[in-house]
Amino acid sequence: MAGKKTLLLLLKNPFSLRDYERMGVESLRQRFDLSILDCSSWLMPQTFHSREASPRICDEVVQISSLRAFRQFVAKAPAGVAIDYVGQFSAQAILMFHVLKSAGFRIAVLDSGAFPLPQEWRRVGFSWQSIIYAFKSQLFSRALRKLGRVLLLKILPDQRPDMALVAGTSWLTDPRFVGASVKIPAHSFDYEKYRRINADDMPASAPAWALYIDESLPSHEDNSELGYDAPVSFERFSVALKQFFDLFEQESGMTVRIAAYPSARSDAYYKALFGDRDVVFGQTAELVKGAAVVFAHASTAISFAVLWRRPLAFLVSEELRSSWYMPWVLAPQSLLQAPLVDIDNELSGRALAHGGLAIDAARYEAYENTYLRSPAAPDASIWEIFAQGVDSCCPNS
């Protein structure tokens, strides 16, 4: 469209209704000549075996099935800006960015939702425990693939982003963000939703329920797509979880509600996992705002509990403790100094229900300033900040 800059959204997973909202399509299509390049069949073909096919969501979505198809699309598009939701995770992805840079496109990265990384993920020392973790999480094979990517990046011209929207300070450990030519203070996707819901005229009321943030731990599609074992079995986890919720409801007098993971599971699946409890889709932030306590494992949605200063309790089990996923639970739990509750242990559940739930305000504030929002960010939508950044940093794109 005349007068509008070209904007590409680059995706490696199938575009979804959730992406439509959180990636600001309504706002971006008004300001830019927008195309959403769904490269999942090319970059992550395994997603077609583990995820339900989504209906066509909007006219801007373009399916890209190969490097050749990507080259053909870019050759026809006026040079502009591309938002990177892919990352340099594979050789094919690196070649994709090479094509864009060669065609004169500017690259933008958004700190959309940073999360505390376990020490085991960042650096594995030589110990029996670290070797076991490396085996469980496929750290060795990932290291070999990373070496191949590093060598390819040394051969190709510079792929550093032209601009980065940064939230908090955690981006300082990410070379992709540190290498960006311009850094613009902003906030995460979760903060954007928090900001919008706070602006809504929701009736004020005292927190009334306990909320469990579902991560579909026994059958999360990421596990099968990336070759990881499920951290828990459905049979043991479902029994322990229902017993824990029954006990907590009986002892505390509160009802446990479920913020469901966005997936196409059947009603029978949720009933087997949660019993007759209220399972709600697409309203995690709203449910957290009205909760008295939030149960979680390692979902990025704990951001909402931090932002609304809701007490958090991190749930574990015997299976989960011995899995590769446990360090991901401990990383945010240790930062927030929130209770770690064993759902296999009845005494642990009783103690939580009667022990009183509090937050460490200083730690919550530090988490917000590290992962969710830059204190210097303007009080504006992330898409307003992005559009202004494009005008300033990429005026000729």
Disulfide bonds with the S-S distance in Angstrom:
none
